Every structure is written in C-alpha cells, then in structure tokens.
C-alpha cells in the first residue's frame, strides 16, 4: 500500500525538528560550564566574588587565558581580565571582562564591582560586595554538522546574534594576612537566551526550547598559608561550585612557596582533572603563572591533549613601599 507523500514529508520535517532539538540539548549540556573554569582560580577571585574588590591595598591588574582540551574541536577558550583597587579605607571598586567561547557559542561579560570593608580587629576584615553587568551571547549553530543536510540548514534558525542579558551578583569575603573565606553568587538572574518556538508542518505548537538558561552558581572559596620553614611555605586553597541540577564541583590545590618568590603546586578537580601549577614573582609587584591540567574522564580524556593556562598579575602600589616588602598571598 503506497504511503501518502505528504505524510512522509510531514514525518521528515518533524524528524528534523527533533534532531535539531536534540542537538540544542547537547549544546546546552556543553555550556553547562557557563562560567569559565580556571586552574588559577585563586588569582581570579574578583570574577566570582565582588567583595574581593580593593582587598590587596593596591591597583591590581590580572589577566588569565585558558585553552581547554587542546586538540578537541570546539573546546572552551577563555580570557579574563580584572582590575580593582581601594578607595579610602572602607570602599573597594573593580571591573572585570570575560570572553568565553565553546564551539559555536560566544559569551562576552562586562561587570563592575563595589565592596565595603568592615574592620573586625587589627588583623582581619569582612567585606560585602555587589556586582552588576551584562552578558552578550552569540551562537552560530549553522556551523554544526549533524550528518543530515536538511537538519544542518534548519539549525540556522536557532542562531543567536548579540543577545544582551543583564545580571547582578553579591558576595561576602573574610580575610586576614594568611587566611581567607568567601561565599558568593555572581549571577542572581536566570535569563533565557535563544528561545525558539517549535511547530509541526500543520502549524501546531510543539513547545519551545531555550539555547541557554543562565544558572545560579554558588561559589565558596577558602585558603590559608602555613610556614614550614624560614624559606618554605605551603598554601592550600579550594573552590567549591554548586549549580542546580548539576554535580557539586570542587578544586583543591596545594602550592609550595619558596623564598616568597617561586611557586610549585598540584591541583585536583573532582570528577574532571588533575594538574600542576608553576609561578614566579618576577618583581615584588609582578607575578607570572602557568598551569597544565589533564582531564581524566572517559568522555574527554581520549580526545584532547590537556588544558593550558597563563596568568599575569601586577600590583600598582602608590607611595607605600612597606606594602611591597610584605608578601600578599591572596
């Protein structure tokens, strides 16, 4: 019995919609890493906690670049730049810029930070911070190849061009000379990006899908320094990230500091990667670091050659040479 060609055409169209939706779901899973991850997270505090602004008593400029999963087509590439400084004794201000790309998805973020520093005693402070800014999303899904020409062409309709979403965040940061603890939510709003209505050939609505829904990311950061000898210190740090409907992820790092100048450390990221960190204070104000980490999960380990990072930090200290002589560990 011959099948009506119109029915075949309708079934093929629905199939293309379903394949396209599945592709979007796959992309959405990839961008579950909505905020860039860094092995040098301990130098990227301002990006996740606005209360950190101004705590180094200097104009601090930091740049981090990460090339993740080298050799994996469409792997994440991230660049972050931050600047912050105190204004008087109680106020800190900061600015951060993030450029993040995963496959066909691009996200540029610009945020401003303001912090209030409360002096608890002669050795410790508690800071309160807020941040506000914008995210600029773009997605060229037409570049994805599913193996089905019709589906590949249909993905063009899901493209996102300069979709602007505002957001804001907040944080707390307790710190003293050799210890810190912070909690923060850098993004409080759950914006939807790239909403697409799905319909069948008859015009019936099949529902809608979002390319991206911005998620809450709860961050806890902690670190301390132990003096092992006159010229050797150990700096353990950790970052814990909690995202709804995703496993809790934690980074644990231990760094040896030699003569307050050279750094050598190891890191472990739960269910994801392990690696090493190297760093040196070229001057009392200028620090350079490099890290390499290797993903050991079955999903990625076979298809990449590890991840590389470079970080630079410079403290511009105004008329206060005493600050340069005193090492700042955080």
C-alpha positions in Angstrom: 0.0 0.0 0.0 1.6 3.3 -1.1 2.2 5.9 1.5 0.9 9.4 1.0 4.0 11.6 0.1 2.6 14.5 2.2 2.7 12.2 5.3 6.3 11.3 4.5 7.2 14.9 4.1 5.5 15.8 7.4 7.3 13.0 9.2 10.6 14.1 7.8 10.0 17.6 9.0 9.1 16.5 12.5 12.2 14.3 12.5 14.4 17.3 11.6 12.8 19.3 14.4 13.5 16.5 16.9 17.1 16.1 15.7 17.6 19.9 15.9 16.2 19.9 19.4 18.5 17.1 20.4 21.4 19.0 19.0 20.4 22.0 21.0 20.2 19.9 24.1 23.7 18.6 23.5 25.0 22.1 23.1 23.2 23.2 26.2 24.9 20.4 28.2 28.3 21.6 26.9 27.6 25.1 28.1 26.6 23.9 31.5 30.0 25.3 32.1 28.5 28.8 31.7 31.3 30.5 33.7 34.9 29.8 32.7 36.8 27.4 35.0 40.4 28.2 35.8 43.1 26.2 37.5 44.4 29.6 38.7 41.1 30.3 40.4 42.9 31.6 43.4 44.1 34.6 41.3 40.6 35.1 39.7 38.7 35.9 42.8 37.1 39.1 41.6 35.4 37.3 38.7 33.3 35.2 41.2 33.2 37.4 44.3 32.7 41.2 44.2 33.6 41.5 47.9 37.2 40.9 46.9 37.5 44.3 45.3 40.1 46.5 46.9 41.4 43.9 49.4 45.0 43.9 48.1 45.5 47.6 49.0 46.7 48.3 45.5 45.5 48.8 42.0 45.7 45.1 41.0 45.6 44.2 37.3 45.1 40.5 36.5 44.9 38.6 33.2 44.1 34.9 32.7 44.0 32.9 29.5 42.9 29.3 29.3 42.9 26.9 26.3 40.9 23.9 27.4 41.1 20.4 26.0 43.7 21.1 23.3 43.1 19.1 20.2 39.3 18.8 20.8 37.4 20.6 18.1 35.2 23.4 19.6 36.7 23.1 23.1 36.4 26.0 25.6 38.7 29.0 25.2 38.5 31.7 27.9 40.2 35.1 28.6 39.5 37.0 31.8 40.8 40.5 32.7 40.2 42.2 36.1 41.2 45.4 37.8 40.4 46.5 41.3 41.6 49.0 43.9 40.6 50.5 47.3 39.1 54.0 47.6 39.9 55.1 51.1 39.9 52.5 53.9 36.4 51.1 53.5 35.5 51.0 49.8 36.8 48.9 47.0 35.9 49.1 43.3 36.6 46.7 40.5 36.0 45.9 36.8 36.1 42.5 35.1 35.8 41.4 31.5 35.4 37.8 30.3 35.5 36.4 26.8 34.4 32.8 26.7 33.8 30.6 23.6 32.6 26.9 23.4 32.1 25.7 19.9 29.7 27.9 18.1 28.7 29.8 21.3 30.4 33.0 22.4 29.8 35.0 25.6 31.3 38.3 26.5 30.8 39.6 30.0 31.5 43.1 31.5 30.9 43.6 35.2 31.5 46.4 37.7 32.1 45.7 41.4 31.7 47.6 44.6 32.8 46.4 48.1 32.5 47.7 51.6 35.3 46.6 54.0 34.5 46.3 57.7 37.5 46.1 60.0 36.8 43.4 62.6 40.1 43.8 64.5 43.7 44.7 63.8 44.3 41.6 61.8 41.0 40.8 60.0 38.3 42.3 57.8 34.9 41.3 56.5 33.9 42.6 53.1 30.5 42.9 51.5 30.2 43.2 47.7 27.8 43.6 44.8 28.4 43.3 41.1 26.4 44.3 38.1 26.9 44.0 34.4 25.9 42.5 31.1 26.4 39.3 29.1 26.5 39.4 25.3 25.6 36.0 23.8 26.1 34.9 20.2 25.7 31.4 18.7 26.3 30.3 15.1 24.6 26.9 15.2 24.6 26.8 11.4 28.2 25.7 11.7 27.2 22.5 13.4 27.2 19.3 11.3 24.7 16.6 12.2 25.2 14.5 9.0 21.7 15.5 7.8 21.8 18.3 5.3 18.2 19.4 5.9 18.8 19.5 9.7 22.0 21.4 9.3 20.2 24.0 7.3 17.4 24.2 9.8 19.8 24.9 12.6 20.4 28.3 11.1 17.0 29.4 12.5 18.4 28.8 16.0 21.3 31.3 15.6 21.7 34.0 18.3 23.2 37.3 17.4 24.3 39.7 20.2 21.6 38.7 22.7 22.1 41.1 25.6 21.2 40.0 29.2 21.8 42.0 32.4 22.7 40.4 35.6 23.9 41.1 39.1 25.5 39.3 42.0 26.7 39.5 45.6 29.3 38.1 47.9 31.0 38.0 51.3 34.7 37.8 51.9 36.5 37.4 55.2 40.3 37.8 55.1 43.4 38.3 57.2 47.1 38.0 56.4 47.2 34.2 55.9 43.6 33.1 55.6 40.5 33.9 53.6 37.0 32.6 53.2 34.4 33.8 50.8 30.9 32.9 49.6 29.2 34.4 46.6 26.6 34.2 43.8 27.9 36.2 40.9 24.7 35.8 38.9 21.3 36.0 40.6 19.1 36.3 37.5 18.2 33.2 35.4 17.9 34.8 31.9 16.9 32.8 28.9 18.8 33.1 25.7 17.8 32.0 22.2 14.2 31.0 22.9 12.7 29.1 19.9 9.1 28.1 19.3 8.7 24.6 17.8 5.9 23.9 15.4 5.0 21.0 13.1 4.2 21.4 9.4 0.5 21.9 10.2 1.3 24.9 12.4 0.6 23.1 15.7 2.9 24.2 18.5 5.2 21.5 19.8 6.5 23.7 22.7 9.6 25.8 22.9 13.3 25.4 23.7 16.0 27.7 25.1 19.5 27.5 23.8 20.8 28.7 27.2 19.2 29.4 30.6 21.6 31.2 32.8 22.0 29.3 36.1 22.9 30.2 39.7 26.5 29.4 40.5 27.2 29.4 44.2 30.9 29.7 45.0 32.8 29.0 48.2 36.5 29.9 48.3 39.0 29.2 51.1 42.7 29.4 51.5 45.5 29.6 54.1 49.3 29.7 54.4 51.4 27.5 56.6 55.0 28.4 57.4 57.1 25.2 57.1 60.5 26.8 57.5 62.1 30.2 57.1 62.1 29.9 53.3 59.3 27.5 52.6 55.5 27.9 53.0 52.5 25.7 52.0 49.4 27.4 50.6 46.3 25.1 50.3 43.3 26.6 48.6 39.9 25.3 47.5 37.0 26.4 45.4 33.6 24.7 45.5 30.9 25.5 42.9 27.3 24.5 43.3 24.9 24.7 40.3 21.3 23.5 40.4 20.7 20.1 38.7 24.5 19.6 38.3 27.0 17.7 40.5 28.9 19.8 43.0 32.4 20.5 41.7 35.4 21.3 43.8 39.0 22.3 43.0 41.7 21.5 45.6 45.2 23.0 45.2 48.3 22.8 47.3 51.2 25.2 46.4 54.7 25.3 47.9 56.1 28.8 48.1 59.9 29.0 48.1 61.6 32.2 49.4 58.3 34.1 48.8 59.2 34.1 45.1 58.8 30.7 43.5 55.6 28.7 43.4 55.1 25.0 42.6 51.7 23.3 43.2 49.4 20.5 42.3 45.6 20.6 41.7 42.7 18.2 41.6 39.2 18.9 40.2 36.6 16.4 41.3 35.5 14.0 38.6 37.3 16.0 36.0 41.0 16.7 36.0 44.4 16.9 37.8 47.3 19.1 37.1 50.4 21.2 38.1 51.0 24.9 38.6 54.2 27.0 38.3 54.7 30.6 39.2 57.3 33.2 39.9 57.4 36.8 41.3 59.5 38.5 38.6 59.4 41.6 40.9 57.6 42.2 44.2 54.7 43.6 42.2 54.6 41.3 39.1 53.7 37.6 39.2 53.6 35.2 36.3 52.0 31.8 36.4 51.4 28.7 34.2 49.4 25.6 34.7 48.7 22.3 32.9 45.8 20.0 33.7 44.7 16.8 32.2 41.1 15.6 32.1 40.8 12.0 33.2 37.0 11.5 32.5 36.1 8.9 29.9 34.1 11.5 27.9 37.0 13.8 27.2 40.4 12.2 28.0 40.6 10.2 24.8 40.0 13.3 22.6 42.3 16.0 24.0 45.9 16.8 24.9 45.2 18.6 28.2 44.5 22.2 29.1 46.9 25.2 29.4 46.7 28.4 31.3 48.7 31.5 31.6 48.1 34.2 34.3 49.7 37.6 34.9 49.2 39.9 37.9 50.6 43.3 38.6 50.1 45.4 41.8 50.5 49.1 41.3 51.2 50.5 44.8 51.0 54.2 45.4 53.6 55.7 47.7 53.7 52.8 50.1 56.9 50.8 49.8 56.1 48.9 53.0 53.3 47.2 51.2 55.8 45.8 48.6 58.0 44.3 51.2 55.1 42.5 52.8 54.1 39.5 50.6 50.4 39.3 49.7 49.4 35.7 49.5 45.8 36.3 48.4 
